[in-house]
Amino acid sequence: MENMTTKQQLEKCRLLIAECESLLLSLQFKDRIYCDTKQQTNSTVTLDNIKELVSLREKLEKAIQQIDKPEYRYVLQARYFNNFSWADIALKMNFEERYIFKIHGKALLALNEVLKNAE
């Protein structure tokens, strides 16, 4: 994960969250859940993925909370942890979508700075 950019880390977290949510949704329709390590599934979610997700999310959430501007924090959390579309974020913030992209770019720079200082 050290070679990944801040945006790549956030995107990876977002995708893992979506995949875990999808897997949980599919499992909720089953009466019993069997944990068989030899059983093959179509999902790429593994215990290691979940551990990685928890670790990555904790690291990123802690770093995002250190960003001074609340609108930067909101855009990053809404996009990467709540899986909101750009249009939804713009609507909730009462801005045009193109302005959300500007905020997002600045938020990534701010997050990158926080992560650099944490090392």
MOPAC internal coordinates of N, CA, C and O (Angstrom, degrees):
PM7 1SCF
backbone

  N    0.0000 0     0.00 0     0.00 0    0    0    0
  C    1.4393 1     0.00 0     0.00 0    1    0    0
  C    1.5255 1   111.86 1     0.00 0    2    1    0
  O    1.2310 1   120.76 1   165.24 1    3    2    1
  N    1.3150 1   116.15 1   -14.76 1    3    2    1
  C    1.4564 1   120.23 1  -177.85 1    5    3    2
  C    1.5282 1   111.97 1   -64.58 1    6    5    3
  O    1.2310 1   119.72 1   151.00 1    7    6    5
  N    1.3300 1   118.13 1   -29.00 1    7    6    5
  C    1.4608 1   122.02 1  -176.73 1    9    7    6
  C    1.5178 1   112.23 1   -83.09 1   10    9    7
  O    1.2310 1   120.05 1   169.16 1   11   10    9
  N    1.3279 1   117.51 1   -10.84 1   11   10    9
  C    1.4563 1   121.06 1  -174.85 1   13   11   10
  C    1.5286 1   110.71 1   -81.88 1   14   13   11
  O    1.2310 1   121.47 1   -35.62 1   15   14   13
  N    1.3321 1   114.79 1   144.38 1   15   14   13
  C    1.4550 1   119.39 1   174.90 1   17   15   14
  C    1.5266 1   108.61 1   -73.59 1   18   17   15
  O    1.2310 1   120.96 1   -12.66 1   19   18   17
  N    1.3186 1   115.76 1   167.34 1   19   18   17
  C    1.4554 1   120.55 1   178.05 1   21   19   18
  C    1.5187 1   110.58 1   -58.82 1   22   21   19
  O    1.2310 1   120.32 1   136.26 1   23   22   21
  N    1.3198 1   116.99 1   -43.74 1   23   22   21
  C    1.4612 1   120.53 1  -179.37 1   25   23   22
  C    1.5243 1   110.40 1   -64.56 1   26   25   23
  O    1.2310 1   119.92 1   140.84 1   27   26   25
  N    1.3202 1   117.76 1   -39.16 1   27   26   25
  C    1.4561 1   120.85 1   178.84 1   29   27   26
  C    1.5301 1   111.19 1   -65.29 1   30   29   27
  O    1.2310 1   120.37 1   141.94 1   31   30   29
  N    1.3251 1   116.90 1   -38.06 1   31   30   29
  C    1.4651 1   120.26 1   177.11 1   33   31   30
  C    1.5228 1   110.43 1   -63.98 1   34   33   31
  O    1.2310 1   120.53 1   135.29 1   35   34   33
  N    1.3328 1   116.59 1   -44.71 1   35   34   33
  C    1.4624 1   120.90 1   178.91 1   37   35   34
  C    1.5257 1   111.14 1   -62.99 1   38   37   35
  O    1.2310 1   120.64 1   136.50 1   39   38   37
  N    1.3152 1   116.37 1   -43.50 1   39   38   37
  C    1.4685 1   120.31 1  -179.32 1   41   39   38
  C    1.5265 1   110.79 1   -65.62 1   42   41   39
  O    1.2310 1   120.32 1   139.90 1   43   42   41
  N    1.3275 1   116.99 1   -40.10 1   43   42   41
  C    1.4554 1   120.63 1   177.70 1   45   43   42
  C    1.5202 1   109.97 1   -61.49 1   46   45   43
  O    1.2310 1   120.57 1   136.57 1   47   46   45
  N    1.3130 1   116.52 1   -43.43 1   47   46   45
  C    1.4587 1   121.45 1   177.86 1   49   47   46
  C    1.5272 1   110.23 1   -60.68 1   50   49   47
  O    1.2310 1   120.21 1   134.45 1   51   50   49
  N    1.3197 1   117.21 1   -45.55 1   51   50   49
  C    1.4651 1   122.07 1  -179.78 1   53   51   50
  C    1.5285 1   111.03 1   -60.95 1   54   53   51
  O    1.2310 1   120.28 1   136.35 1   55   54   53
  N    1.3228 1   117.07 1   -43.65 1   55   54   53
  C    1.4643 1   120.59 1  -179.30 1   57   55   54
  C    1.5250 1   112.27 1   -68.35 1   58   57   55
  O    1.2310 1   120.47 1   140.31 1   59   58   57
  N    1.3329 1   116.70 1   -39.69 1   59   58   57
  C    1.4590 1   119.87 1   177.52 1   61   59   58
  C    1.5251 1   111.31 1   -65.36 1   62   61   59
  O    1.2310 1   120.35 1   140.95 1   63   62   61
  N    1.3219 1   116.93 1   -39.05 1   63   62   61
  C    1.4684 1   120.56 1   176.93 1   65   63   62
  C    1.5260 1   109.80 1   -61.50 1   66   65   63
  O    1.2310 1   120.63 1   133.31 1   67   66   65
  N    1.3240 1   116.40 1   -46.69 1   67   66   65
  C    1.4671 1   120.33 1  -179.58 1   69   67   66
  C    1.5216 1   110.90 1   -61.97 1   70   69   67
  O    1.2310 1   119.97 1   138.91 1   71   70   69
  N    1.3169 1   117.66 1   -41.09 1   71   70   69
  C    1.4560 1   120.64 1  -179.46 1   73   71   70
  C    1.5260 1   111.20 1   -68.14 1   74   73   71
  O    1.2310 1   120.15 1   139.93 1   75   74   73
  N    1.3296 1   117.33 1   -40.07 1   75   74   73
  C    1.4642 1   120.57 1   177.26 1   77   75   74
  C    1.5217 1   110.75 1   -64.78 1   78   77   75
  O    1.2310 1   120.15 1   138.01 1   79   78   77
  N    1.3273 1   117.33 1   -41.99 1   79   78   77
  C    1.4582 1   121.02 1   178.86 1   81   79   78
  C    1.5269 1   110.71 1   -63.10 1   82   81   79
  O    1.2310 1   120.48 1   139.80 1   83   82   81
  N    1.3145 1   116.68 1   -40.20 1   83   82   81
  C    1.4597 1   120.96 1   178.36 1   85   83   82
  C    1.5245 1   110.87 1   -64.03 1   86   85   83
  O    1.2310 1   120.59 1   136.74 1   87   86   85
  N    1.3144 1   116.48 1   -43.26 1   87   86   85
  C    1.4598 1   120.64 1   178.89 1   89   87   86
  C    1.5248 1   110.46 1   -64.02 1   90   89   87
  O    1.2310 1   120.14 1   135.88 1   91   90   89
  N    1.3247 1   117.34 1   -44.12 1   91   90   89
  C    1.4660 1   120.69 1   179.31 1   93   91   90
  C    1.5243 1   111.18 1   -62.85 1   94   93   91
  O    1.2310 1   120.57 1   141.09 1   95   94   93
  N    1.3144 1   116.51 1   -38.91 1   95   94   93
  C    1.4593 1   120.55 1   178.27 1   97   95   94
  C    1.5233 1   110.89 1   -63.09 1   98   97   95
  O    1.2310 1   120.48 1   137.41 1   99   98   97
  N    1.3218 1   116.68 1   -42.59 1   99   98   97
  C    1.4657 1   119.37 1   179.80 1  101   99   98
  C    1.5263 1   111.41 1   -68.13 1  102  101   99
  O    1.2310 1   120.31 1   149.45 1  103  102  101
  N    1.3333 1   117.01 1   -30.55 1  103  102  101
  C    1.4608 1   120.46 1  -179.49 1  105  103  102
  C    1.5236 1   112.92 1   -77.91 1  106  105  103
  O    1.2310 1   120.07 1   157.20 1  107  106  105
  N    1.3065 1   117.47 1   -22.80 1  107  106  105
  C    1.4631 1   118.75 1  -176.76 1  109  107  106
  C    1.5199 1   112.84 1   -67.17 1  110  109  107
  O    1.2310 1   119.92 1   163.82 1  111  110  109
  N    1.3215 1   117.75 1   -16.18 1  111  110  109
  C    1.4514 1   121.50 1   179.49 1  113  111  110
  C    1.5247 1   112.76 1   -89.04 1  114  113  111
  O    1.2310 1   120.17 1   177.63 1  115  114  113
  N    1.3049 1   117.27 1    -2.37 1  115  114  113
  C    1.4598 1   120.82 1   179.92 1  117  115  114
  C    1.5296 1   109.34 1   -98.41 1  118  117  115
  O    1.2310 1   120.78 1   -36.60 1  119  118  117
  N    1.3278 1   116.11 1   143.40 1  119  118  117
  C    1.4681 1   120.27 1  -179.78 1  121  119  118
  C    1.5232 1   111.57 1   -69.43 1  122  121  119
  O    1.2310 1   121.03 1   141.03 1  123  122  121
  N    1.3133 1   115.64 1   -38.97 1  123  122  121
  C    1.4641 1   120.53 1  -178.08 1  125  123  122
  C    1.5193 1   108.79 1  -133.96 1  126  125  123
  O    1.2310 1   121.68 1   -33.12 1  127  126  125
  N    1.3046 1   114.38 1   146.88 1  127  126  125
  C    1.4657 1   120.10 1   176.91 1  129  127  126
  C    1.5221 1   107.43 1  -111.99 1  130  129  127
  O    1.2310 1   121.15 1   -59.21 1  131  130  129
  N    1.3060 1   115.41 1   120.79 1  131  130  129
  C    1.4563 1   120.34 1   179.06 1  133  131  130
  C    1.5263 1   109.06 1  -102.41 1  134  133  131
  O    1.2310 1   121.36 1   -46.95 1  135  134  133
  N    1.2990 1   115.01 1   133.05 1  135  134  133
  C    1.4612 1   120.14 1   178.53 1  137  135  134
  C    1.5218 1   107.83 1  -102.50 1  138  137  135
  O    1.2310 1   120.60 1   -82.86 1  139  138  137
  N    1.2993 1   116.46 1    97.14 1  139  138  137
  C    1.4491 1   122.17 1   179.09 1  141  139  138
  C    1.5203 1   107.00 1  -119.06 1  142  141  139
  O    1.2310 1   120.38 1   -67.79 1  143  142  141
  N    1.2965 1   116.88 1   112.21 1  143  142  141
  C    1.4589 1   120.06 1  -176.40 1  145  143  142
  C    1.5175 1   112.26 1   -65.71 1  146  145  143
  O    1.2310 1   119.69 1   160.28 1  147  146  145
  N    1.3246 1   118.19 1   -19.72 1  147  146  145
  C    1.4609 1   120.66 1   179.88 1  149  147  146
  C    1.5217 1   111.88 1   -89.15 1  150  149  147
  O    1.2310 1   120.54 1   166.32 1  151  150  149
  N    1.3364 1   116.58 1   -13.68 1  151  150  149
  C    1.4671 1   119.97 1  -177.88 1  153  151  150
  C    1.5279 1   109.48 1   -71.89 1  154  153  151
  O    1.2310 1   120.44 1   -47.52 1  155  154  153
  N    1.3119 1   116.76 1   132.48 1  155  154  153
  C    1.4529 1   121.86 1   178.68 1  157  155  154
  C    1.5293 1   109.85 1   -91.92 1  158  157  155
  O    1.2310 1   120.63 1   -42.24 1  159  158  157
  N    1.3119 1   116.40 1   137.76 1  159  158  157
  C    1.4564 1   121.04 1   176.37 1  161  159  158
  C    1.5120 1   108.82 1  -127.55 1  162  161  159
  O    1.2310 1   120.98 1   -13.75 1  163  162  161
  N    1.3347 1   115.73 1   166.25 1  163  162  161
  C    1.4615 1   120.40 1   176.77 1  165  163  162
  C    1.5209 1   112.07 1   -77.49 1  166  165  163
  O    1.2310 1   120.26 1   164.40 1  167  166  165
  N    1.3114 1   117.11 1   -15.60 1  167  166  165
  C    1.4574 1   121.37 1  -177.31 1  169  167  166
  C    1.5174 1   110.78 1   -81.61 1  170  169  167
  O    1.2310 1   120.88 1   -32.22 1  171  170  169
  N    1.3106 1   115.91 1   147.78 1  171  170  169
  C    1.4539 1   121.21 1   175.42 1  173  171  170
  C    1.5225 1   110.38 1   -97.05 1  174  173  171
  O    1.2310 1   120.19 1  -175.10 1  175  174  173
  N    1.3401 1   117.24 1     4.90 1  175  174  173
  C    1.4604 1   120.93 1   178.85 1  177  175  174
  C    1.5251 1   108.26 1   -73.96 1  178  177  175
  O    1.2310 1   121.10 1   -53.79 1  179  178  177
  N    1.3189 1   115.51 1   126.21 1  179  178  177
  C    1.4543 1   121.82 1   177.06 1  181  179  178
  C    1.5271 1   107.72 1  -129.43 1  182  181  179
  O    1.2310 1   120.86 1    -8.73 1  183  182  181
  N    1.3071 1   115.96 1   171.27 1  183  182  181
  C    1.4568 1   120.27 1   176.73 1  185  183  182
  C    1.5253 1   110.15 1   -59.13 1  186  185  183
  O    1.2310 1   120.52 1   141.46 1  187  186  185
  N    1.3265 1   116.61 1   -38.54 1  187  186  185
  C    1.4661 1   120.09 1   177.83 1  189  187  186
  C    1.5272 1   111.10 1   -63.39 1  190  189  187
  O    1.2310 1   120.11 1   139.79 1  191  190  189
  N    1.3509 1   117.39 1   -40.21 1  191  190  189
  C    1.4683 1   120.81 1   176.97 1  193  191  190
  C    1.5220 1   110.57 1   -60.49 1  194  193  191
  O    1.2310 1   121.15 1   136.36 1  195  194  193
  N    1.3224 1   115.41 1   -43.64 1  195  194  193
  C    1.4580 1   119.51 1  -177.77 1  197  195  194
  C    1.5270 1   110.54 1   -66.21 1  198  197  195
  O    1.2310 1   120.30 1   137.10 1  199  198  197
  N    1.3130 1   117.04 1   -42.90 1  199  198  197
  C    1.4699 1   120.76 1   177.10 1  201  199  198
  C    1.5281 1   110.37 1   -61.20 1  202  201  199
  O    1.2310 1   120.88 1   137.23 1  203  202  201
  N    1.3239 1   115.92 1   -42.77 1  203  202  201
  C    1.4632 1   120.55 1   178.55 1  205  203  202
  C    1.5228 1   110.51 1   -63.22 1  206  205  203
  O    1.2310 1   120.65 1   137.73 1  207  206  205
  N    1.3215 1   116.36 1   -42.27 1  207  206  205
  C    1.4556 1   121.12 1   179.09 1  209  207  206
  C    1.5192 1   111.43 1   -61.60 1  210  209  207
  O    1.2310 1   120.40 1   133.57 1  211  210  209
  N    1.3108 1   116.85 1   -46.43 1  211  210  209
  C    1.4619 1   120.62 1  -179.50 1  213  211  210
  C    1.5238 1   110.18 1   -61.22 1  214  213  211
  O    1.2310 1   120.66 1   134.57 1  215  214  213
  N    1.3089 1   116.34 1   -45.43 1  215  214  213
  C    1.4643 1   120.85 1   179.89 1  217  215  214
  C    1.5312 1   111.42 1   -63.55 1  218  217  215
  O    1.2310 1   120.58 1   132.81 1  219  218  217
  N    1.3211 1   116.49 1   -47.19 1  219  218  217
  C    1.4614 1   121.59 1  -179.04 1  221  219  218
  C    1.5228 1   110.65 1   -64.45 1  222  221  219
  O    1.2310 1   120.61 1   135.89 1  223  222  221
  N    1.3252 1   116.44 1   -44.11 1  223  222  221
  C    1.4643 1   119.89 1  -179.01 1  225  223  222
  C    1.5229 1   111.15 1   -63.52 1  226  225  223
  O    1.2310 1   120.20 1   136.52 1  227  226  225
  N    1.3260 1   117.22 1   -43.48 1  227  226  225
  C    1.4682 1   120.63 1   178.48 1  229  227  226
  C    1.5272 1   110.90 1   -60.12 1  230  229  227
  O    1.2310 1   120.98 1   135.51 1  231  230  229
  N    1.3172 1   115.73 1   -44.49 1  231  230  229
  C    1.4641 1   120.58 1   179.99 1  233  231  230
  C    1.5293 1   110.76 1   -62.05 1  234  233  231
  O    1.2310 1   120.76 1   133.30 1  235  234  233
  N    1.3340 1   116.14 1   -46.70 1  235  234  233
  C    1.4635 1   120.31 1  -177.61 1  237  235  234
  C    1.5254 1   112.31 1   -70.79 1  238  237  235
  O    1.2310 1   120.05 1   140.50 1  239  238  237
  N    1.3279 1   117.51 1   -39.50 1  239  238  237
  C    1.4665 1   119.93 1   178.25 1  241  239  238
  C    1.5218 1   110.98 1   -62.42 1  242  241  239
  O    1.2310 1   120.54 1   137.30 1  243  242  241
  N    1.3155 1   116.57 1   -42.70 1  243  242  241
  C    1.4660 1   121.48 1   178.80 1  245  243  242
  C    1.5298 1   110.07 1   -62.07 1  246  245  243
  O    1.2310 1   120.75 1   136.49 1  247  246  245
  N    1.3214 1   116.18 1   -43.51 1  247  246  245
  C    1.4699 1   120.54 1   179.80 1  249  247  246
  C    1.5242 1   111.19 1   -67.15 1  250  249  247
  O    1.2310 1   120.00 1   138.07 1  251  250  249
  N    1.3267 1   117.60 1   -41.93 1  251  250  249
  C    1.4707 1   121.08 1  -179.83 1  253  251  250
  C    1.5308 1   110.27 1   -61.92 1  254  253  251
  O    1.2310 1   120.17 1   141.80 1  255  254  253
  N    1.3215 1   117.29 1   -38.20 1  255  254  253
  C    1.4721 1   120.58 1   179.89 1  257  255  254
  C    1.5273 1   112.38 1   -64.71 1  258  257  255
  O    1.2310 1   120.31 1   160.51 1  259  258  257
  N    1.3059 1   117.02 1   -19.49 1  259  258  257
  C    1.4665 1   120.96 1   179.30 1  261  259  258
  C    1.5268 1   112.98 1   -85.74 1  262  261  259
  O    1.2310 1   119.98 1   173.41 1  263  262  261
  N    1.3270 1   117.63 1    -6.59 1  263  262  261
  C    1.4622 1   121.62 1   178.23 1  265  263  262
  C    1.5302 1   108.14 1   -74.88 1  266  265  263
  O    1.2310 1   120.58 1   -47.49 1  267  266  265
  N    1.3290 1   116.50 1   132.51 1  267  266  265
  C    1.4650 1   121.53 1  -175.21 1  269  267  266
  C    1.5266 1   114.00 1   -67.54 1  270  269  267
  O    1.2310 1   120.26 1   138.13 1  271  270  269
  N    1.3123 1   117.11 1   -41.87 1  271  270  269
  C    1.4664 1   120.13 1  -172.65 1  273  271  270
  C    1.5285 1   111.40 1   -83.33 1  274  273  271
  O    1.2310 1   120.52 1   -58.37 1  275  274  273
  N    1.3403 1   116.61 1   121.63 1  275  274  273
  C    1.4694 1   119.43 1  -178.42 1  277  275  274
  C    1.5281 1   113.83 1   -63.02 1  278  277  275
  O    1.2310 1   120.02 1   147.73 1  279  278  277
  N    1.3348 1   117.56 1   -32.27 1  279  278  277
  C    1.4636 1   118.55 1   179.74 1  281  279  278
  C    1.5274 1   111.33 1   -68.66 1  282  281  279
  O    1.2310 1   120.02 1   148.79 1  283  282  281
  N    1.3231 1   117.57 1   -31.21 1  283  282  281
  C    1.4627 1   120.77 1   175.38 1  285  283  282
  C    1.5288 1   109.44 1   -66.20 1  286  285  283
  O    1.2310 1   121.17 1   133.12 1  287  286  285
  N    1.3418 1   115.37 1   -46.88 1  287  286  285
  C    1.4640 1   119.73 1   179.49 1  289  287  286
  C    1.5223 1   110.95 1   -59.83 1  290  289  287
  O    1.2310 1   120.35 1   136.06 1  291  290  289
  N    1.3338 1   116.93 1   -43.94 1  291  290  289
  C    1.4547 1   120.69 1  -177.49 1  293  291  290
  C    1.5330 1   111.48 1   -62.48 1  294  293  291
  O    1.2310 1   120.40 1   133.45 1  295  294  293
  N    1.3168 1   116.83 1   -46.55 1  295  294  293
  C    1.4731 1   119.89 1  -178.29 1  297  295  294
  C    1.5260 1   110.54 1   -60.91 1  298  297  295
  O    1.2310 1   119.83 1   135.28 1  299  298  297
  N    1.3143 1   117.93 1   -44.72 1  299  298  297
  C    1.4666 1   120.39 1  -179.30 1  301  299  298
  C    1.5290 1   111.45 1   -65.71 1  302  301  299
  O    1.2310 1   120.37 1   135.93 1  303  302  301
  N    1.3182 1   116.90 1   -44.07 1  303  302  301
  C    1.4651 1   119.93 1  -179.81 1  305  303  302
  C    1.5260 1   111.37 1   -66.89 1  306  305  303
  O    1.2310 1   120.60 1   136.16 1  307  306  305
  N    1.3280 1   116.46 1   -43.84 1  307  306  305
  C    1.4655 1   119.88 1  -178.53 1  309  307  306
  C    1.5314 1   110.88 1   -63.76 1  310  309  307
  O    1.2310 1   120.38 1   136.31 1  311  310  309
  N    1.3136 1   116.87 1   -43.69 1  311  310  309
  C    1.4632 1   120.99 1  -176.23 1  313  311  310
  C    1.5315 1   112.66 1   -72.86 1  314  313  311
  O    1.2310 1   120.86 1   130.30 1  315  314  313
  N    1.3171 1   115.95 1   -49.70 1  315  314  313
  C    1.4620 1   119.08 1  -169.40 1  317  315  314
  C    1.5273 1   114.75 1   -94.97 1  318  317  315
  O    1.2310 1   119.44 1   153.90 1  319  318  317
  N    1.3255 1   118.67 1   -26.10 1  319  318  317
  C    1.4585 1   119.60 1  -179.78 1  321  319  318
  C    1.5216 1   112.36 1  -104.39 1  322  321  319
  O    1.2310 1   119.87 1   151.06 1  323  322  321
  N    1.3267 1   117.85 1   -28.94 1  323  322  321
  C    1.4614 1   121.41 1  -179.28 1  325  323  322
  C    1.5278 1   112.26 1  -105.35 1  326  325  323
  O    1.2310 1   120.75 1   176.27 1  327  326  325
  N    1.3357 1   116.18 1    -3.73 1  327  326  325
  C    1.4659 1   122.83 1   175.78 1  329  327  326
  C    1.5359 1   113.45 1    58.45 1  330  329  327
  O    1.2310 1   120.50 1  -144.33 1  331  330  329
  N    1.3317 1   116.66 1    35.67 1  331  330  329
  C    1.4621 1   121.11 1   176.93 1  333  331  330
  C    1.5243 1   109.44 1   -74.83 1  334  333  331
  O    1.2310 1   120.54 1   -32.27 1  335  334  333
  N    1.3052 1   116.57 1   147.73 1  335  334  333
  C    1.4700 1   120.82 1   173.80 1  337  335  334
  C    1.5271 1   108.24 1   -75.67 1  338  337  335
  O    1.2310 1   121.21 1   -16.31 1  339  338  337
  N    1.3258 1   115.29 1   163.69 1  339  338  337
  C    1.4719 1   119.39 1   177.15 1  341  339  338
  C    1.5271 1   109.92 1   -61.55 1  342  341  339
  O    1.2310 1   120.45 1   141.35 1  343  342  341
  N    1.3171 1   116.74 1   -38.65 1  343  342  341
  C    1.4665 1   121.18 1   179.90 1  345  343  342
  C    1.5327 1   110.92 1   -63.67 1  346  345  343
  O    1.2310 1   120.31 1   138.30 1  347  346  345
  N    1.3274 1   117.02 1   -41.70 1  347  346  345
  C    1.4641 1   120.58 1   178.48 1  349  347  346
  C    1.5326 1   111.47 1   -63.80 1  350  349  347
  O    1.2310 1   120.82 1   137.83 1  351  350  349
  N    1.3055 1   116.04 1   -42.17 1  351  350  349
  C    1.4640 1   120.26 1   178.91 1  353  351  350
  C    1.5279 1   109.90 1   -62.68 1  354  353  351
  O    1.2310 1   120.56 1   134.53 1  355  354  353
  N    1.3257 1   116.54 1   -45.47 1  355  354  353
  C    1.4646 1   121.02 1   179.52 1  357  355  354
  C    1.5262 1   110.67 1   -60.31 1  358  357  355
  O    1.2310 1   120.71 1   136.52 1  359  358  357
  N    1.3054 1   116.25 1   -43.48 1  359  358  357
  C    1.4589 1   120.98 1   179.76 1  361  359  358
  C    1.5281 1   111.31 1   -62.66 1  362  361  359
  O    1.2310 1   120.42 1   133.33 1  363  362  361
  N    1.3120 1   116.79 1   -46.67 1  363  362  361
  C    1.4673 1   121.32 1  -178.50 1  365  363  362
  C    1.5248 1   111.75 1   -66.55 1  366  365  363
  O    1.2310 1   120.31 1   147.90 1  367  366  365
  N    1.3324 1   117.01 1   -32.10 1  367  366  365
  C    1.4589 1   120.16 1  -179.57 1  369  367  366
  C    1.5270 1   112.65 1   -91.57 1  370  369  367
  O    1.2310 1   121.22 1   173.86 1  371  370  369
  N    1.3292 1   115.27 1    -6.14 1  371  370  369
  C    1.4613 1   121.30 1  -179.56 1  373  371  370
  C    1.5359 1   112.30 1    61.32 1  374  373  371
  O    1.2310 1   121.44 1  -136.63 1  375  374  373
  N    1.3359 1   114.86 1    43.37 1  375  374  373
  C    1.4607 1   122.35 1   176.12 1  377  375  374
  C    1.5198 1   108.61 1  -127.14 1  378  377  375
  O    1.2310 1   120.93 1   -16.00 1  379  378  377
  N    1.3109 1   115.83 1   164.00 1  379  378  377
  C    1.4598 1   120.05 1   171.71 1  381  379  378
  C    1.5288 1   108.61 1   -73.71 1  382  381  379
  O    1.2310 1   121.61 1   -28.58 1  383  382  381
  N    1.3123 1   114.52 1   151.42 1  383  382  381
  C    1.4641 1   119.89 1  -177.54 1  385  383  382
  C    1.5301 1   111.99 1   -58.83 1  386  385  383
  O    1.2310 1   120.17 1   140.37 1  387  386  385
  N    1.3061 1   117.28 1   -39.63 1  387  386  385
  C    1.4746 1   119.34 1  -178.48 1  389  387  386
  C    1.5301 1   111.33 1   -64.40 1  390  389  387
  O    1.2310 1   120.45 1   150.37 1  391  390  389
  N    1.3425 1   116.75 1   -29.63 1  391  390  389
  C    1.4621 1   119.41 1   176.78 1  393  391  390
  C    1.5304 1   110.38 1   -72.29 1  394  393  391
  O    1.2310 1   120.61 1   147.55 1  395  394  393
  N    1.3288 1   116.43 1   -32.45 1  395  394  393
  C    1.4692 1   120.47 1   176.57 1  397  395  394
  C    1.5270 1   109.81 1   -62.75 1  398  397  395
  O    1.2310 1   120.38 1   142.46 1  399  398  397
  N    1.3338 1   116.87 1   -37.54 1  399  398  397
  C    1.4715 1   119.83 1   177.45 1  401  399  398
  C    1.5251 1   110.93 1   -62.48 1  402  401  399
  O    1.2310 1   120.17 1   142.02 1  403  402  401
  N    1.3188 1   117.28 1   -37.98 1  403  402  401
  C    1.4730 1   120.76 1   177.40 1  405  403  402
  C    1.5227 1   110.40 1   -65.41 1  406  405  403
  O    1.2310 1   121.05 1   134.82 1  407  406  405
  N    1.3398 1   115.61 1   -45.18 1  407  406  405
  C    1.4644 1   119.58 1   178.21 1  409  407  406
  C    1.5309 1   109.85 1   -60.88 1  410  409  407
  O    1.2310 1   121.07 1   137.44 1  411  410  409
  N    1.3256 1   115.55 1   -42.56 1  411  410  409
  C    1.4617 1   120.87 1   179.89 1  413  411  410
  C    1.5289 1   110.93 1   -59.38 1  414  413  411
  O    1.2310 1   120.36 1   133.78 1  415  414  413
  N    1.3116 1   116.92 1   -46.22 1  415  414  413
  C    1.4711 1   120.31 1   179.36 1  417  415  414
  C    1.5214 1   111.74 1   -60.45 1  418  417  415
  O    1.2310 1   120.59 1   136.42 1  419  418  417
  N    1.3112 1   116.48 1   -43.58 1  419  418  417
  C    1.4714 1   120.53 1   178.56 1  421  419  418
  C    1.5224 1   110.73 1   -68.12 1  422  421  419
  O    1.2310 1   120.74 1   143.62 1  423  422  421
  N    1.3315 1   116.18 1   -36.38 1  423  422  421
  C    1.4655 1   120.29 1   178.46 1  425  423  422
  C    1.5278 1   110.81 1   -64.80 1  426  425  423
  O    1.2310 1   120.25 1   140.25 1  427  426  425
  N    1.3249 1   117.12 1   -39.75 1  427  426  425
  C    1.4651 1   120.40 1   177.32 1  429  427  426
  C    1.5252 1   111.18 1   -63.03 1  430  429  427
  O    1.2310 1   120.60 1   139.17 1  431  430  429
  N    1.3224 1   116.45 1   -40.83 1  431  430  429
  C    1.4667 1   119.88 1   177.63 1  433  431  430
  C    1.5290 1   110.82 1   -63.56 1  434  433  431
  O    1.2310 1   120.87 1   137.09 1  435  434  433
  N    1.3306 1   115.94 1   -42.91 1  435  434  433
  C    1.4686 1   120.22 1   178.90 1  437  435  434
  C    1.5280 1   110.92 1   -63.92 1  438  437  435
  O    1.2310 1   120.40 1   137.37 1  439  438  437
  N    1.3308 1   116.84 1   -42.63 1  439  438  437
  C    1.4639 1   120.90 1   178.81 1  441  439  438
  C    1.5221 1   111.04 1   -64.98 1  442  441  439
  O    1.2310 1   120.84 1   138.31 1  443  442  441
  N    1.3078 1   115.99 1   -41.69 1  443  442  441
  C    1.4655 1   120.34 1   178.22 1  445  443  442
  C    1.5264 1   110.20 1   -59.70 1  446  445  443
  O    1.2310 1   120.11 1   139.67 1  447  446  445
  N    1.3136 1   117.40 1   -40.33 1  447  446  445
  C    1.4679 1   122.20 1   179.64 1  449  447  446
  C    1.5383 1   109.99 1   -64.54 1  450  449  447
  O    1.2310 1   120.69 1   135.49 1  451  450  449
  N    1.3302 1   116.28 1   -44.51 1  451  450  449
  C    1.4703 1   120.10 1   178.10 1  453  451  450
  C    1.5185 1   110.48 1   -61.02 1  454  453  451
  O    1.2310 1   120.25 1   136.26 1  455  454  453
  N    1.3244 1   117.13 1   -43.74 1  455  454  453
  C    1.4619 1   120.54 1  -179.48 1  457  455  454
  C    1.5259 1   112.01 1   -65.99 1  458  457  455
  O    1.2310 1   120.28 1   142.30 1  459  458  457
  N    1.3274 1   117.06 1   -37.70 1  459  458  457
  C    1.4700 1   120.40 1   176.89 1  461  459  458
  C    1.5204 1   111.39 1   -63.29 1  462  461  459
  O    1.2310 1   121.07 1   137.21 1  463  462  461
  N    1.3442 1   115.55 1   -42.79 1  463  462  461
  C    1.4636 1   119.70 1  -179.28 1  465  463  462
  C    1.5254 1   112.55 1   -69.31 1  466  465  463
  O    1.2310 1   120.55 1   157.68 1  467  466  465
  N    1.3197 1   116.55 1   -22.32 1  467  466  465
  C    1.4697 1   121.21 1  -179.56 1  469  467  466
  C    1.5277 1   111.74 1   -78.53 1  470  469  467
  O    1.2310 1   120.25 1   160.07 1  471  470  469
  N    1.3094 1   117.12 1   -19.93 1  471  470  469
  C    1.4908 1   120.61 1  -177.08 1  473  471  470
  C    1.4905 1   112.35 1   -74.09 1  474  473  471
  O    1.2310 1   120.10 1   180.00 1  475  474  473

